[in-house]
Amino acid sequence: MTSKITPEKLLQKMNEGEKLILLDVRAEEKYNDYHIEGKHIESLNINKSKIFALETNDENSVKSLPKNEQIIVTCTTGNSATKCANILAKKEYDVVVLEGGVTAWKEYLKTVK
C-alpha cells in the first residue's frame, strides 16, 4: 500500500522550503494547462502510460526519476497516481501519492487564500 500526503501537508512542506519532486502523470496538455508549482518544487510530467509500461518491460527505472529522493505522485483525482506509485514502489522508488490529486489541491488552495 502506497502512503499518501494530504494537500495540507504538501503546502506545509512547500512553505518550509523543503525541496520536493512532484511527478504529474497526467497527459501533457492537462499538465501544461495547470500543475502544482513552487520555488522548491522540481515538477516532472511523465505520462502514466510510460510508467504502466514498466510493469510489462524489463526496465527497472525511468531515467529522469531519482531513486534516492522521495517523489510525490499526482494526477487529476489520485487514481492513476496510486497505480503509478505502486509500480514505482516495486521498482524501489520512494513514492507518496497526493491524496485527491490536483482536484483536491485546487480545492484546498481555495480554503487557505
Sequence and secondary structure as in RCSB ss.txt:
>XXXX:A:sequence
MTSKITPEKLLQKMNEGEKLILLDVRAEEKYNDYHIEGKHIESLNINKSKIFALETNDENSVKSLPKNEQIIVTC
TTGNSATKCANILAKKEYDVVVLEGGVTAWKEYLKTVK
>XXXX:A:secstr
  EEE HHHHHHHHHTT  EEEEE S HHHHHH     TTEEEEE  HHHHHHHHHSS    TTS SSSEEEEE 
SSSHHHHHHHHHHHHTT EEEEETTHHHHHHHHHHHH 
